Amino acid sequence: MPTVIGHHDVKDKDHWLASPKREELFGPLGITNIRTFVNPQNPTQVAVLMDVPDMDALVAAMQSKAAAEAMDYDGVLPETLVILVEA
């Protein structure tokens, strides 16, 4: 099961950290061990680290309306999103 990092910028890190949307979007995909990170020098830069059992399902989910709505709710700036997969 690959470990995946998604990093991006947000409008408000406190709102992003408190949001239930990550679990709502990723939980049904079997994604586990979801951990959040914040750049202490620039708190608008954040990351999510997670274990992903099905990369195809994650890619499809990230292209869905539900993902767009979750990112909007969380204040994610989608143009800054970068996803890295453990090599």
N, C-alpha and C positions, 0 to 999 in steps of 0.2 A: 504494500500500500504506500504510494508516494506521499511525501510531505510537501505541501504547497505553501508558498508565501505570496500573499497579495498585498502590495503596498500602493498607497495613493494619498492624496491630500483630502482634507475635510474642512468644512467651514467652522465646526465647533467640536473639539475633541471630547469635551465632557458629554455632549449629547450623543456623539458617536459611541463612546464607551458604554453609556447607559442603555443603548438601543437593544431591543429584543430581536431585531430584524435578522441578524446573522444566524441565530439559532433557528428562527422561523424558515429561512431560506435554505440553509445548509443541513439542518437536522434530518429532514425527510430524505435527503440524498445519502444518508449514512455517514456523513462527514463527522469526524470526532476530533477530540483534543484541540478544540478551537481556542487559540490564545491570541491576545491583542497586545500590541506594542505601540508606543508613542515616542517620537524623537524628542528628547528633553530640550534640545536647542531650538527646535521648531515644532511646537505641539500640533501644528496643522498637518504634519506628516505622520501617518500612522500605517500600521501593518497588521495583517492577520496571518497566523501560522496555523495550519490544520492538516489532518490526515484524511486523504481523499481516496475512497475505495474505487471510484469510477470516474476517471478524468473526462470521458465523453459526456457523462451526465452533468458534471460540473460546467463544462464548456456550454452545453445546451442551456443549462439553468442561467448562466451568466448572460445569455443572449435573450432571455425571456423578459416579458413585460413585468413580471414579479420582481426580477432583479433590478430593473430600471427603477421601479417604484421604491424598492428597499434602499437603493443608493440615494435616491432623491430624499427620502425620509431621513436617512442618516447624514445627509449633508456631504456626501461623497462627490468629489469633482471627477466624473467618470473619465474625462480625457487624461487624467493623471494615473489611471490604474495600470499597474504592471503585475503580471502573474509569473512567478518563478516556480519551477518544478524541481524537486530534489533529483540530482543527477546520479 
